[in-house]
């Protein structure tokens, strides 16, 4: 039996397609702005069929949300690592270090990470 070109061989292929769409969308959104980028342009930039965005995300807004969430996780992880490093230092941190590291002071003047759970 002949293999069908373009047919997914496993569920992981769907995730690879989603990643390709998010990569292309993120690049285009950054270059042109969200409003200027069409779904057709995203599909073409990813090298996928015209309906790929709609199949995998439903609509452009859901794709945008996925792009932002993916990037947001990396930003939160970076802030969290900076917070951990700052909190591990001896003594009281300099106010500039607190701002640069994403830390906040509560009313009791206790340090907490701004990128932690619930933020």
Secondary structure, 3 states (H helix, E strand, C coil): CCCCCCCCCCHHHHHHHHHHHHHHHHHHHHHHCCCCCCHHHHHHHHCCCCCHHHHHHCCHHHHHHHHHHHHHHHHHHHHHHHHHHHHHCCCCCCHHHHHHHCEEECCCCCEEECCCCCC
